[in-house]
Amino acid sequence: MGLFAAIRREYHFLKTMRTTLKRLEHIDPNSPFLLTDEMEAAVDRFHDRIAIIADDQTWTYQEFENYANQVAHWALAQGLKPGDTVTLFSHNRLEYVAIWYGLSKVGVIAALLNTSLVGHSLVHCISVAQSKALISETGLIAEVRAVAAEFAVPLPLWCLDASHKDAQDFGAALQALPIDRPNGDLRADLRGKDPVLKMFTSGTTGLPKAAPVSHSRAQRYMSSFSASVGAGPKDRMMMVLPLYHATGGLCGVGPALLLGGALIVERQFSASRFWDVAVRHKATLFMYVGELCRFLLSTPQTPCEKQHRIRAMIGNGLSKDVWLRFRDRFNIRKITEFYGATEGNVGMFNADGQVAAIGRVPSYAQEKFNIALVQIDLDSQIPLRGADGFCLRAEDGTAGEAIGLIDTQDARYRFDGYGTKAETEKKILRDVFKKGDAYFRTGDLMRTDRHGYYYFVDRVGDTFRWMAENVSTGEVAAAFSSYADVTQANVYGVAVPGHDGRAGMAAFVPTGDIDHCKLYHHLAEQLPVFAIPLFLREQRAAETTGTFKFRKVDLVEQGYDPDKVSESLFVLDRAAQTYIPMTKMVHRQILAGKARI
């Protein structure tokens, strides 16, 4: 890189950072100015502009506000108080953001459920959220009713779409309520550090955890990316990611709804319809995850992919090869890759478009960021420490676990934890670089280069990503252990050529002959679709360490290769809803990208 290119890089970095920090300077965990107040201010400023677009439906900011106000009055009519929680179980839709926004007007917290949840996972999430009521769309009510008997106290169930024999009519209830804004005094005792949402994360082990998202954290998510893409009132953000995730539901919503732009809400992602929708609704921005972009690259060329107006995209998980191909084929020049976690305190973004980088911390700005990379023993997953007892920093070019300094007085660096103190403590690393300090463990391996760019390497431990979702090996193993013909199950992720992330694989010990069709249906009842393992390995006995922890290193290395594994291997046949033997021919087809998985 020449001198002038380096100067341009630093100028652009500093300009973007300065603008971003200015947009965040009002956020304070101790302030009474909440996310709700910020959204109401946007409504008052842009009330006549289009706010939400969903298929052929549109809402102006005022119509969005009116619906949210009715939701607030509904919450009051139900006797809900500040700090209570209502669960929202729905795909993307016109009303989605307005529901949690409306609840926040009276201090009620919305717990946003992953629509893939079924069975025990669904019960667990609703229970740990401590819900007082559940709002669901028609298509998901059957999943709730299937587990209703498992709740200690019956949960009031409301249907979004229309009357339903098993639920009360939410829409009809709202129509009878006023559209005026409820008195702000109802949330007067709340501060930025108080929760506005509960989102769910797989964590590193076990079932999903409820991660409280404070007003100040949500404000940061919603305001952090608008400067990097120059978002403004003329922009339209296309949203195909689920609104129950922070990436779509906060990071993507903010650049639209806080600045007078519009949010284009698609029920779910469709690669075949994506560019048609983008052209029809005049999208200028969109949120992505890496897997989504790979799907779009696999579609046949269409005229709309050249006719769209999308000028910039924001997201994460974009590999270098997909980044370059996507940029060139679809002519989107501005790509803002970012890094963050719903519950974490480490965040950064790629301000200048360095290919495949997730962010940058130049040497002269290190004091402005809380991130550090530490060396880690990949077998024990414990950070390495020197003779002085403190952690060892990873050098440039060497992978290390990303950790974030915890500072309860700084909105950027707070770690609000999970629903329980025990789960929270597992993610905290203490006495890291000096006595008494504390850092959040992200569980992510990263590396840096000499210019301060950060690059994602892989996940540490018992969580891997597949279909753009975090998969907990503990949750999958628990589903196996509840099947009568399985004793021990060791779950891990394996690479599949042409696919981002890791596909699930389970090595288990059967007690007899396995009916693979019944096993599949059992797993489908217990797990979201993305968590059902793609590959199986039947073992005679499980290998464990001296402390009875499963050994995974050799299993991951051997993967699903019949030439490396003498034990029986199977691959999921989704169409037949069963597992079939992994032959050498099938293995070759997978490696060549010819097998549909």
Secondary structure, DSSP 8 states (H G I E B T S, - for coil): --HHHHHHHHHHHHHHHHHHHHHHTT--TT-S--HHHHHHHHHHHHTTSEEEEETTEEEEHHHHHHHHHHHHHHHHHTT--TT-EEEEE--S-TTHHHHHHHHHTTT-EEEE--TT--HHHHHHHHHHTTEEEEEE-HHHHHHHHHTGGG-SS---EEESSS-BTTBEEHHHHHHTS--S---GGGGTT--TTSEEEEEEE--SSSS-EEEEEEHHHHHHHHHSSTTTTT--TT-EEEE-S-TTSHIIIIIITHHHHTTT-EEEE-SS--TTTHHHHHHHTT--EEEEEHHHHHHHHTS---THHHH----EEEEE---HHHHHHHHHHHT--EEEEEE--SS-S--EE-SS--TT--EE--GGGGGG--EEEE-EETTTTEE-B-TTSSB-B--TTS-EEEEEE--TTSTTT-----SSHHHHHHTEEESSSSTT-EEEEEEEEEEE-TT-EEEEEEE-SSEEEETTEEEEHHHHHHHHHTSTTEEEEEEEEE--TT-SS-EEEEEEEESS---HHHHHHHHHHHS-GGGS-SEEEE-SS--B-TTS-B--HHHHHHTT-TTT--SEEEEEETTTTEEEE--HHHHHHHHTT-S--
